[in-house]
């Protein structure tokens, strides 16, 4: 298991990006300022995307030197194609939502406000999810191969705002997207979409603040989603095919499926720092070195590699 994230030094606001392997001591990457996304390639290499110390969009392969993507200053997500081509979604130096392919120039996404996540479909198509401009508001959408945005459908009682945060390809080659929309009372409704169809809410009743942050599809086709909701206080949740599990007053930022089908969720316990849950069980806490503020440590991405 690989987790990426950061921790702060005691009595300091200085943040140190790092990664953990199999819950060991945190390790650094050369010239890293931020680590935002992680993926395992078909070559079994570990790819981590983020920013170097000059705030350039880049990625690291197996802990080597950063490989710069031109004209980029913000990275959201990384995906690896079946031929090990590297794709990154984020923003260019002019704050345009965009994506890069193998270190080439950024491709601007039409009407894009945010490029939140990227995935490669079974046909080799590049799917990016986020939000785009409409006449009235910002709406959840996806782009295929950088074409025009495709709005994600909402129910008749939805208001104008929605957003898409995460994407996963299922074993049936279906495309799953997670996010939220606002209902007519302006409550946030976490949901997912399958193959661009109608939104599927995942909480029994809407609350003022809630979201589906991350999504992963199991080898059996089970839909796994993690996120948060606010009902007097914030709580993290894990949802699997209609079964909801509360993960306490914590933060969840990442999800991955292991080779054995186990579900790993990464995030943070405000009291004890970086952690992950395996199949929704008691959190496993990740260490920081002496001088690090344990409570500040956070997991921002997670991936599991076949042994």
HELIX and SHEET records of a PDB file:
SHEET    1   A 3 UNK A  15  UNK A  21  0                                        
SHEET    2   A 3 UNK A   2  UNK A   9 -1                                        
SHEET    3   A 3 UNK A 292  UNK A 303 -1                                        
SHEET    1   B 4 UNK A  32  UNK A  40  0                                        
SHEET    2   B 4 UNK A  46  UNK A  52 -1                                        
SHEET    3   B 4 UNK A  57  UNK A  61 -1                                        
SHEET    4   B 4 UNK A  67  UNK A  68 -1                                        
SHEET    1   C 4 UNK A  72  UNK A  80  0                                        
SHEET    2   C 4 UNK A  86  UNK A  92 -1                                        
SHEET    3   C 4 UNK A  97  UNK A 101 -1                                        
SHEET    4   C 4 UNK A 107  UNK A 108 -1                                        
SHEET    1   D 4 UNK A 112  UNK A 120  0                                        
SHEET    2   D 4 UNK A 126  UNK A 133 -1                                        
SHEET    3   D 4 UNK A 138  UNK A 144 -1                                        
SHEET    4   D 4 UNK A 150  UNK A 151 -1                                        
SHEET    1   E 4 UNK A 158  UNK A 169  0                                        
SHEET    2   E 4 UNK A 175  UNK A 183 -1                                        
SHEET    3   E 4 UNK A 188  UNK A 194 -1                                        
SHEET    4   E 4 UNK A 200  UNK A 201 -1                                        
SHEET    1   F 4 UNK A 209  UNK A 217  0                                        
SHEET    2   F 4 UNK A 223  UNK A 230 -1                                        
SHEET    3   F 4 UNK A 234  UNK A 240 -1                                        
SHEET    4   F 4 UNK A 243  UNK A 246 -1                                        
SHEET    1   G 4 UNK A 250  UNK A 257  0                                        
SHEET    2   G 4 UNK A 263  UNK A 269 -1                                        
SHEET    3   G 4 UNK A 273  UNK A 278 -1                                        
SHEET    4   G 4 UNK A 284  UNK A 285 -1                                        
END                                                                             
